[in-house]
Amino acid sequence: MTTFTPYPSDALGVRHPPAPGARIVSLVPSITELLCDLGLAPQLVGRTGFCIHPRDTVAAIPKVGGTKDVNIEKIRKLAPTHVIVNIDENEKPTVDRLAEFVPHIVVTHPLVPRDNLDLARLMGGIFGVADKAEAWCAAFEHELALLRARPPGPPRTVLYCIWQDPWMSISKDTYIAAMLAELGWRIPDLGEARYPCFDWSEQLVGQLDAVLLSTEPYRFTEAHADALEKQIGIPVLLVDGEMMSWYGSRALAGLRYLRELRTMLEGGEA
């Protein structure tokens, strides 16, 4: 009796049959890196200008604009069989236009760290590198177990800043918030927006244990952190935005980075 294995499904529940000879355009920087690490760089025929890792490998892959300002005609000329998109990073009208001529639009939307396992298996299942994807998943599971094996620290409230002028943060339903939750850290309620604007106040600062300034999308620096710490009087740390917000390959390193981040704020060993 033959057992039927369902095709892998994406974030919208669309099942994609195996396509080991696919021509791929990735509009998601973190997934571009994952595809390269899975050995699929030769099949990547297009990527965004923000797809910068691994640097030497992506340099040879044509750019098709940014994650928001995609050049539709460039993609049309590249004749991809698959375009990888993300619900947060790519705009639906653009994706709808691509769907008019691209046979397969693969939609992704990781929300918590463990979603990286499904993401890797989705890429491996579609593009014929399931064994490499499983090896990556095993490494991810190992790092996650190490992170969760540490005794829990005291509960902390941290404000994660992604922009200034205006100041902007994150909501509790973002991937970044889920990463922070792995440390037992929570974020303040700043309203219903996914990426809320806020103003500094004594009331806000009074409920915080620390502020985290991300290196992306705004390029916060140590100088920003030092100045803000003097202004508000609580710890302000500069954090690597890629480690906190990129899923795929960088999420594996991100789990190690979380241990370092906890040490930066709480002390002790990573």
Residue pairs with C-beta under 8 A, 6 or more apart in sequence:
6 15
7 15
7 16
7 17
7 18
7 125
8 15
8 16
8 121
8 122
8 125
8 126
9 15
9 16
9 122
10 16
10 106
10 107
10 108
10 122
11 87
11 107
11 108
11 109
12 107
14 105
14 106
14 107
16 82
16 104
16 106
16 122
16 125
16 126
17 126
18 125
18 126
18 127
18 128
19 81
19 82
19 104
19 126
19 127
19 128
20 127
20 128
21 43
22 43
22 80
22 81
22 82
22 104
22 126
22 127
23 43
23 45
23 78
23 79
23 80
23 81
23 82
24 35
24 40
24 43
24 44
24 45
24 46
24 80
24 81
24 82
24 83
24 84
24 127
25 44
25 45
25 46
25 47
25 64
25 75
25 78
25 80
25 82
25 83
25 84
25 102
26 32
26 35
26 44
26 46
26 47
26 48
26 51
26 83
26 84
27 47
27 48
27 64
27 67
27 70
27 83
27 84
27 85
27 86
27 89
27 90
28 48
28 51
28 67
28 84
28 85
28 86
28 89
28 90
28 108
29 47
29 48
29 50
29 51
29 52
29 53
29 67
29 246
30 246
30 247
30 248
30 249
30 250
30 251
31 84
31 86
31 108
31 119
31 123
31 247
31 248
32 44
32 47
32 48
32 51
32 53
32 58
32 61
32 84
33 51
33 53
33 54
33 246
33 248
33 249
33 250
34 119
34 120
34 123
34 136
34 248
34 249
35 41
35 43
35 44
35 84
35 123
35 127
36 44
36 53
36 54
36 57
36 58
36 249
37 54
37 136
37 248
37 249
38 120
38 123
38 124
38 127
38 129
38 132
38 133
38 136
39 129
39 132
40 123
40 127
40 129
41 57
41 58
41 61
43 127
44 58
44 61
45 61
45 62
45 78
45 79
45 80
46 61
46 62
46 63
46 64
46 74
46 75
46 78
46 80
47 58
47 61
47 62
47 63
47 64
48 63
48 64
48 65
48 66
48 67
48 70
49 63
49 65
49 66
50 66
50 67
51 58
51 61
52 58
53 249
53 250
62 74
62 78
64 70
64 71
64 74
64 75
64 78
65 71
65 74
67 86
67 89
67 90
68 89
68 90
68 91
68 94
70 90
70 94
70 98
72 94
72 97
72 98
75 83
75 98
75 102
76 101
80 102
81 102
81 103
81 104
82 102
82 103
82 104
82 105
82 106
82 126
82 127
83 98
83 102
83 104
83 105
83 106
84 106
84 108
85 95
85 98
85 105
85 106
85 107
85 108
86 107
86 108
86 109
87 107
87 108
87 109
88 109
95 105
95 107
98 105
99 105
106 122
106 126
108 119
108 122
110 116
110 118
110 119
110 175
110 247
111 173
111 174
111 175
111 178
112 175
112 178
113 144
113 175
113 178
113 179
113 182
113 251
113 254
113 255
114 144
115 247
116 140
116 247
116 248
116 251
116 252
117 137
117 140
117 141
119 247
119 248
120 133
120 136
120 137
120 140
120 248
121 130
121 133
121 134
121 137
123 129
123 133
124 130
124 131
124 132
124 133
124 134
125 133
136 249
136 252
139 252
140 251
140 252
140 255
143 252
143 255
143 256
144 182
144 255
146 255
146 259
147 182
147 255
147 258
147 259
148 182
150 259
150 262
152 184
153 183
153 184
153 262
153 266
154 184
154 266
155 184
155 185
155 186
156 183
156 184
156 185
156 186
156 209
156 210
156 265
157 185
157 186
157 187
157 188
157 207
157 208
157 209
158 180
158 185
158 186
158 187
158 208
158 209
158 210
158 211
158 212
158 265
159 169
159 187
159 188
159 204
159 208
159 210
159 211
159 212
160 169
160 170
160 176
160 177
160 180
160 187
160 212
160 214
160 239
160 244
161 167
161 168
161 169
161 211
161 212
161 213
161 214
161 218
161 220
162 168
162 169
162 170
162 195
162 214
162 216
162 217
162 218
162 241
163 217
163 218
164 218
164 220
164 224
166 197
167 197
167 198
167 199
167 200
168 195
168 196
168 197
168 198
169 187
169 188
169 190
169 195
169 196
169 198
170 176
170 177
170 187
170 194
170 195
170 196
171 177
171 187
171 190
171 191
171 192
171 193
171 194
171 195
171 196
172 186
172 187
172 189
173 194
174 194
174 195
175 245
175 247
176 244
176 245
177 187
179 244
179 245
179 254
179 258
180 186
180 187
180 244
182 255
182 258
183 258
183 261
183 262
188 204
188 207
188 208
190 196
190 198
198 204
200 232
205 232
205 233
205 234
208 234
209 234
209 235
209 265
210 234
210 235
210 236
210 237
210 265
211 228
211 229
211 232
211 234
211 235
211 236
211 237
212 236
212 237
212 238
212 239
213 220
213 224
213 225
213 228
213 236
213 237
213 238
213 239
214 220
214 239
214 240
214 241
214 244
214 245
215 221
215 238
215 239
215 240
215 241
215 242
216 241
216 242
216 245
217 241
220 238
221 238
222 238
224 238
225 236
225 237
225 238
226 236
228 236
229 235
229 236
235 265
237 261
237 264
237 265
239 261
240 257
242 250
242 254
243 250
243 253
243 254
243 257
243 258
244 254
244 257
246 254
256 270
259 270
260 270
262 268
262 270
263 269
263 270
